[in-house]
Structure formats: C-alpha cells, structure tokens
Amino acid sequence: MTFFVIFTLPKPIVMKTKILTVALFAIVLYSCGGSKSVPPPPPSPQPPPTVEAKQVDSASYLAEGKSLYENNCAKCHSLYNPKDFSKESWKPILLDMQKKAEISDGQREKIYSYLTAN
C-alpha cells in the first residue's frame, strides 16, 4: 500500500522524500563510521647493548668493573691478572663465574670491560 502511496503523491513531495531519505541514510553512515585514531605501535624491544657496542672507555665504568672484580671474585679464589687470558677466553670464564658469584649481566659486563681494557 505504501508503495502505491509514494507514487501517487505529487512529484515534488516524492523528490523531497527521496532526498530526505538519502540524506538521513548518509548522516547515519557518517555518524557510525567516525574517525578512529589508531595508537602508534609499541616500540620493538631492543636487546641490551653489549660492552663492545657501548665502546666503553670511561674511567668510572672501568673503576666500577675493577671494584666488582675484586669484591666478588676474591671471595672464592685468588684474583687472576687481567692479562692472563685473552678477550675471547674471558667470556666463558665470566659466564661460568657469574652463576657462582650471583652477579647480574650488567655487573658481568663491567667486569669484562675492566679485564679486557688493556
């Protein structure tokens, strides 16, 4: 019945109805869409830099490494001369001793820097 009524109305009323319907539909679509701001992705986690990457040459950093070496390693055995082993030889030694001395990765890196500084 409504189909018949729309087409029997005068042409200006039919056009106004169609325009209003399309306008209402456009308003509803626009309001539902909305602009959603997407937050930026979180920064990707970076692995901690190694001592070699830091290019550590600060005297205070090396002094802290020396202090850690003397205070932690001398508890269980006599201290080795840093020149007794090469840079590559110190790595597995420190990894093994880190567990026994219960020191952090950062402390191990400082000790490594001290032992391989010269």
ZIPEMO-V633426 format. One record per residue. RES is the residue in one small letter. OMEGA is omega as a letter, one per 40 degrees, with the letter a starting at -180 (NA if undefined). NEAR is the number of other ideal C-beta (glycine too) atoms within 12 Angstrom. Layout:
res:RES omega:OMEGA near:NEAR
res:RES omega:OMEGA near:NEAR
This chain:
res:m omega:a near:7
res:t omega:i near:9
res:f omega:i near:9
res:f omega:a near:8
res:v omega:a near:12
res:i omega:a near:17
res:f omega:i near:14
res:t omega:i near:12
res:l omega:i near:16
res:p omega:a near:12
res:k omega:a near:12
res:p omega:a near:10
res:i omega:i near:15
res:v omega:i near:17
res:m omega:i near:14
res:k omega:i near:15
res:t omega:i near:19
res:k omega:a near:17
res:i omega:i near:14
res:l omega:i near:14
res:t omega:i near:15
res:v omega:i near:14
res:a omega:i near:14
res:l omega:i near:14
res:f omega:i near:14
res:a omega:i near:14
res:i omega:i near:13
res:v omega:i near:13
res:l omega:a near:12
res:y omega:a near:12
res:s omega:i near:11
res:c omega:a near:11
res:g omega:i near:10
res:g omega:i near:9
res:s omega:i near:8
res:k omega:i near:7
res:s omega:a near:6
res:v omega:i near:6
res:p omega:i near:6
res:p omega:a near:7
res:p omega:i near:6
res:p omega:i near:6
res:p omega:a near:6
res:s omega:a near:7
res:p omega:i near:6
res:q omega:i near:7
res:p omega:a near:8
res:p omega:a near:13
res:p omega:i near:13
res:t omega:a near:17
res:v omega:a near:30
res:e omega:i near:15
res:a omega:a near:12
res:k omega:a near:17
res:q omega:a near:12
res:v omega:i near:25
res:d omega:a near:16
res:s omega:a near:16
res:a omega:a near:13
res:s omega:i near:14
res:y omega:i near:24
res:l omega:i near:26
res:a omega:i near:18
res:e omega:i near:22
res:g omega:i near:34
res:k omega:i near:25
res:s omega:i near:18
res:l omega:i near:31
res:y omega:a near:35
res:e omega:a near:19
res:n omega:a near:19
res:n omega:a near:27
res:c omega:a near:30
res:a omega:i near:16
res:k omega:a near:16
res:c omega:a near:12
res:h omega:i near:13
res:s omega:a near:10
res:l omega:i near:20
res:y omega:i near:19
res:n omega:a near:11
res:p omega:a near:26
res:k omega:a near:13
res:d omega:a near:13
res:f omega:i near:17
res:s omega:i near:13
res:k omega:a near:19
res:e omega:i near:13
res:s omega:a near:18
res:w omega:a near:31
res:k omega:a near:22
res:p omega:i near:16
res:i omega:a near:27
res:l omega:i near:35
res:l omega:i near:18
res:d omega:a near:15
res:m omega:i near:28
res:q omega:a near:25
res:k omega:a near:14
res:k omega:a near:16
res:a omega:a near:23
res:e omega:i near:13
res:i omega:a near:25
res:s omega:i near:15
res:d omega:i near:19
res:g omega:i near:21
res:q omega:i near:26
res:r omega:i near:33
res:e omega:i near:32
res:k omega:i near:32
res:i omega:i near:40
res:y omega:i near:37
res:s omega:i near:35
res:y omega:a near:34
res:l omega:a near:34
res:t omega:a near:29
res:a omega:a near:24
res:n omega:NA near:12
